[in-house]
Amino acid sequence: MYIPKPIDTTSIHLSNDLLELTEIIAENVHEVWAEGRIKEGWTYGTVRNDEKKETPCLVPYHELPEIEKEYDRNTAMETIKLITKLGYKIKKGESYYE
């Protein structure tokens, strides 16, 4: 039986800048996920239907229900906390965002 063992990041507290970064990453996680689903033939549907490849989550991030946004935020936050715990520094430099 599989027992997940994520690295404990509960001791890591993020600055306000990194909390803002978390939301940007969460939105991008959703965009990457949505792009992948669309490439796989998924379309928007009011309820999830795996046979028809329909999902209600193929909407812009700001239109997602909070519970779905929380999943993406948690993924982003835990990634940033892990990077920090492993000793890496995140430094804002020149932006390449368009």
C-alpha positions as CSV (number, residue, x, y, z in Angstrom):
1,M,0.0,0.0,0.0
2,Y,1.3,3.4,-1.0
3,I,1.8,5.9,1.9
4,P,2.7,9.4,0.7
5,K,5.6,11.0,2.5
6,P,5.9,14.7,1.5
7,I,8.8,16.6,3.0
8,D,7.6,18.5,6.0
9,T,7.4,22.2,5.3
10,T,5.3,23.3,8.2
11,S,8.2,25.2,9.7
12,I,8.5,27.4,6.6
13,H,6.7,30.7,6.7
14,L,6.6,32.7,3.5
15,S,7.0,36.5,3.1
16,N,4.2,38.6,1.6
17,D,6.2,38.7,-1.7
18,L,6.3,34.9,-1.8
19,L,2.6,34.7,-0.9
20,E,1.9,36.9,-3.9
21,L,4.1,34.7,-6.0
22,T,2.0,31.7,-4.8
23,E,-1.1,33.1,-6.4
24,I,0.7,33.8,-9.7
25,I,2.0,30.3,-9.8
26,A,-1.4,28.8,-8.9
27,E,-3.0,30.6,-11.8
28,N,-0.2,29.4,-14.1
29,V,-0.6,25.8,-12.8
30,H,-4.3,26.0,-13.9
31,E,-3.4,27.4,-17.3
32,V,-0.9,24.6,-17.9
33,W,-3.4,22.0,-16.8
34,A,-6.1,23.5,-19.0
35,E,-3.9,23.7,-22.0
36,G,-3.0,20.0,-21.5
37,R,-6.6,19.0,-21.2
38,I,-7.6,20.9,-24.3
39,K,-4.8,19.2,-26.2
40,E,-6.1,15.8,-25.0
41,G,-9.6,16.7,-26.5
42,W,-11.3,17.8,-23.3
43,T,-14.0,20.5,-23.5
44,Y,-16.0,22.5,-21.1
45,G,-19.1,20.8,-19.6
46,T,-21.2,21.7,-16.6
47,V,-20.3,18.4,-14.9
48,R,-17.2,16.2,-15.2
49,N,-17.7,13.4,-17.7
50,D,-14.6,11.3,-18.3
51,E,-16.2,9.4,-21.2
52,K,-17.1,12.6,-23.1
53,K,-13.9,14.4,-21.8
54,E,-15.9,17.3,-20.3
55,T,-15.0,19.2,-17.2
56,P,-16.4,22.3,-15.6
57,C,-12.9,23.4,-14.7
58,L,-12.0,24.5,-18.3
59,V,-12.6,28.2,-17.4
60,P,-10.2,31.0,-16.6
61,Y,-8.7,30.8,-13.2
62,H,-10.7,33.7,-11.7
63,E,-13.9,31.8,-12.6
64,L,-12.9,28.6,-10.8
65,P,-14.7,27.7,-7.6
66,E,-12.6,28.5,-4.5
67,I,-12.1,24.8,-3.7
68,E,-10.4,24.3,-7.1
69,K,-8.3,27.5,-6.6
70,E,-7.2,26.1,-3.2
71,Y,-5.9,23.0,-4.8
72,D,-3.7,25.0,-7.2
73,R,-2.6,27.4,-4.4
74,N,-1.6,24.5,-2.2
75,T,0.5,23.0,-5.0
76,A,2.2,26.4,-5.5
77,M,2.7,27.1,-1.9
78,E,4.1,23.7,-1.0
79,T,6.5,24.0,-4.0
80,I,7.8,27.4,-2.8
81,K,8.1,26.1,0.8
82,L,10.1,23.1,-0.4
83,I,12.4,25.2,-2.5
84,T,13.0,27.4,0.6
85,K,13.5,24.4,2.9
86,L,16.1,22.9,0.6
87,G,18.1,26.1,0.9
88,Y,17.4,27.8,-2.3
89,K,16.7,31.5,-2.5
90,I,14.0,33.1,-4.6
91,K,15.0,36.5,-5.8
92,K,13.0,38.8,-8.0
93,G,14.9,40.2,-10.9
94,E,14.0,41.4,-14.4
95,S,10.6,40.2,-15.5
96,Y,10.1,38.2,-18.7
97,Y,6.4,38.1,-18.2
98,E,4.4,39.6,-21.1
